[in-house]
Amino acid sequence: MIRILTILIGALLLTYIAFASYFFTEIKRNDICKSIEIVVKDSLDKHFVTKTDLTSFLKQKKIYPVNKLMTEINTDQIEQTLLGNEMIALVEAYKTPSGILKMEVEQKIPILRVISPRGNFYVDNRGTLMPISSRYAAHVPVASGYIEKGLAVTDLYKFALFLQGNKFWNAQIEQIYIHPDGEVDLIPRIGNHRIVLGTFEKFEEKLDNLRLFYDLVIPKMGWEKYSIINLKYKNQIVCTKR
């Protein structure tokens, strides 16, 4: 008798578990996305995109998730679509059991602004291009002159990345100018002179020589002594007096 009762209780328990599992699965399948929560990282420092921008972008692409079944929402598609925005570096989208779609968005980090006949744009720290924003201007070195996009994402990108990682030169170099023949000039923030870099080949070595010149010669001669400091010749610094 006890054995029969035990079997009966076990059968009822298994039936309940199966029913509850089916019932709650059906509820989950019928869950509706109630809202979206968007976190834009570094939004206090950079203002390239806002929550409103991203919401409008999703609506424009017809993948706005609110009021859709949670099972029909493709988070991979949402991530890839938002990455189509040239201001965005990374996106992570995920669903919560409470019916909310959450998104964490990381904006691109510009390290150089390019102003040229080929267009005005930023180069970011990953070596990709960014459009100019009407909402926000990043305080980064400016490169102007005859700049093709191919140069912007190769030699210029490497040079800008170097400046970003070097406290002294990042503070000193204000502008980069590219001549039609590819020659490079640098305009410093301190000192009324022009720096002729030549090409970007071995630019670190050239700037090391210039730093030594700044440390040893400028204290004696003064910042106003020279109009041009030429670094293009190997292991030489040729100066033009004002």
N, C-alpha and C positions, 0 to 999 in steps of 0.2 A: 504493500500500500504506500509506504513511504517512498519507495523507488518510483512508483507511478506518479506520485505527487511531484517528486523532484523533476521527472521528465516533463510533466505538464507545465510546471513553472518555468523550466528552461525554454520550452517551446514558446510560451507566451512572451518571455523576455526577448528571444530572438525575433519574434514577430514585431514586437514594439520597436526594437532597434532598427529593423528593416523599414518599418513604416516611418519612423522619425527621420531616418536618413533620407528617404525618398521625399518626405514632406519638406524638410529644410533645404534639400537640393533644389526642389521646385521653387521655393521662395527665393533662393539665391539666383536661380535662373531668371526670375522675374524682377530682380532688383533693378531699379532705375538710378541712373547717375543724378544725384541731387545737386551737385555743384562741383566746381573746380577750385583748387587752391594752388596759386602760382607763387613761387619764391624766386625772385631774380637776384642772384648773388652779386655782391659788390654794387648794389644799386645806389648806395650812398656816395660812391666814388665815381661811377660811370652811369650815364643815362642814355645809352644807345637804344635800349628797348624798355618798355614798361609792361605791366600786367595788361593794360588796356590794348596795347599793340598786339600782344600775343593772343588775346581773346579775339580780336578782330581778324587776325591772321588765320586762326582756326576756323572762324565762321566763313571767311572768304574761300577757304579750301574745302568747305563743306564737311569738316570733320569735328565740329564743335560737339563735345560729348554730353552736355547737360540734357536731361530728359530722354536719353537713349538707354537701352538695356545695357547693363554692365558687361554682359557676355558678348555684346556686339562691338564693344570699344576695343580698338586695336592700338595698344600703347606704342608698339614698334612703329606703326604708321604715323602716329602723332609725333614721335621723336624725330623721325626722318623728315617729316614735313617742316617742322620748326627749324631743323638744321639747314633747310633751304633759305632761311633768313640769314643774310651775310653778316649780320651783327652778332650772331650766336655761335658760341664755340661748342658747348655741350648741353645736352638735354637728358633728363631722366624723368620718365612718367610712370606712375604706378597707381593701382586701384587700392582702395581701402574697403574693409568689410562693411563700413558704414555708408557706402554708396558715394564716396567722394573720389574724384580723380586728382591726384597731386602731381605737380610738376616742379622740378628744380632746374633752373636755367642759368647757365654761366655765360656771361657776355665775353666777346673777344677783347683782347688787351692790345691796343694799338701801340706801336713803338716808333712809328715814323709816318709823317704826312708827306705825300707827294703832290706837287703842283706842277703840272707840265702840259704841253699841248696835247698829250695823249690822254689827259684826264686828271681829275683831282680825286685822290683816294688815300686811305690809310693802308699801311702794311702792319699786320699783327704779329704777335710773338711766335706764331706757328708758321709764318711765312706765307700767309694767304692775304688776299686783298679784302678791304672793307670799304664800303661807300662812306662819303662824308655825311655826317648827321647835321640836320638843321637845328637839332635840339641841344647838342652837346659838342664842345670842341676839346679834344685831348691836348694836353700840354706836352708835346713830343718834338724832337728835332724835325726840321722841315727840309725836304729835298726838292729842288726846283731845277728847271732847265730842260734838257733834251733827254727825257727818261721814258724808255719803253717799259711795258709791264714786265717783260722778261728780266730786265735789269733790276727792277724793283723787288722782285721776289728771289733774287740770287745775290749778287754782290752787295747791293744796297741793303738788303735784309740782313746779311751777315754783319755789315758794318753797323747797322742800327742795333743789332743784338749785342754787339761788342760795347757800344756806347751805353746801352741800358745796364750792362753788368759792370761798368767802370765808373766809379763815382766821380773821379776827376774829369774825365773827358765828357761824361754826360752833362756835367755842369758847364763845361767850357765850350763845346761845339753847339752852335745855335742853328746853323744852316749849312746845307750841302748843295753845291751847284755843279751840275754836269754840263760840260761844253759839248757842242756838236761832234767833236772828234773823240769824245769819251773821257777827256781830261777832267779831273775832279778838283774843285776848290772847296775849302772849308772856311766858314766865317765864324770866328770865335765871339763869345760874349764879352770877354775881357781883352782889351787891346785893340787898337785901331789898325789892324793889319789883315791881310788875306793870306791864307795858308794854301799853297799849291801842293796837293797830295800826289798829283800825277794820275796813276791808276790805283785801283784798290789792291793790287798785288803787294803783299807784305806790309799792309797798312799798319799792323801792330808795331812792327819794327820801326817804321817811319815815325809813328807817334811816340815811341819810346825815345827816339833821338830828339824829337821836339820837346818832350818833357825835360830832358837833360838840358837842352838849350834854355828853356824857361827857368830852370833852377840855377844855372850858372851864369848866363849872359844877361838876361833881362834885369836882374837886380842891379847890375852895373850900368847897363845902357838905357834902361827904361822902356816902357811899353810903346812909347811914341817914336822910337828911333827908326823903326823899319816899317815900310808899307807892304812888303811882300816877304814871306818866309817860304822858301821853296824846298820841298822834301823829295822831289821826284828822282833825284840822282842818288845812286847807291852810296850809303854811308857818308852822305854830304848834306849840309844845310847851306843853301845859298840865299843870302839876304839882300834885299834892295832897300837902300836907305831912302828915307823920305825927303 
